[in-house]
Amino acid sequence: MVRTLVLKGEFALHCSIPALINVALLIAITLGVSVCSYMLIERPFLALKRYFEPRHSDPATKREPDYVLPTRRAGLDHAGI
């Protein structure tokens, strides 16, 4: 997407950007888009984490499940025959 934007900018200006400048421009635009994404999208969602707690945050309060999985008996193959 960033590469397409840079190429469209080159076509609009009717010029060709040297490869080294093109790579630097691609990196700068990519970093800019990622910073904007973090500031506008990720950070507000990360702020919501304080309203939610993990279900089992303390190993001392962790309770066992109400069900028990059956154990495999010796001598049975993977098909259970």
N, C-alpha and C positions, 0 to 999 in steps of 0.2 A: 504494500500500500504506500509506504513512504517512497519507495523507488518510483512508483507511478507518479506521485506528486512532483518529485524532482524532475522527472522526464517531461511531464506536462509543462512545468515551469520553463524548462529549456526550450521547448517548442514554442511557447508563448513569447519568449524573448528573442526567438530566432537566432540563438547562439548555441555553441557547444561548450560545455564546461569541461576543463581538463579532469582527467581521472582522479588525481589526488584530491582536488577540491570537491569533486563529486562524492567521493567516499567520506570526506570530512563533513560535507553537508548532510549526507545520509545519516551519519552517526549523530550529528547534532539534532536533526529533526526527530530521530528515533528517541533520543534521550528526552527531548522536549515533550513528545507525546506520552512517554512513559511517566514523566513527572506529573503532567496534567492528569493522567489516568489515576495515579496514586492520590493526588490531592482532591480530585473531584468525585472519585468513585470508591476507592479502597478505604481511605481514611474515615469517611462517615460510617462505613460498615464496621470498621475496627472499633469505632467508638461505641457501637452497640454491644460489644462483648461484655461490658461491665454490667449489663442487665441480665445476663445469662450465666449460670454456673454449670460446671460439668456435673454429670450425675454422680460420679464416684471420684471426687477430688481427693478424699482422705482414705488411705488404705485401711485405717482402723474402723471406719464406718461402712466400708464396702460390705454389702451383704451377698450371700450366695444366691444363685438363681433358684426359683421355685421348682424347677424341673431338673432331672438328672439324665444325662445322655447315656444310652446303653453302651457298655464296654464290649469290645470284641472278645469272643472266646477263642482260646488257643485251638489251632488245628483247622480253622475256617480260612478259606481263601477269600479273595477280594469280592467275589460274587455273592458271598454269604451262603454258599451251598455246603 
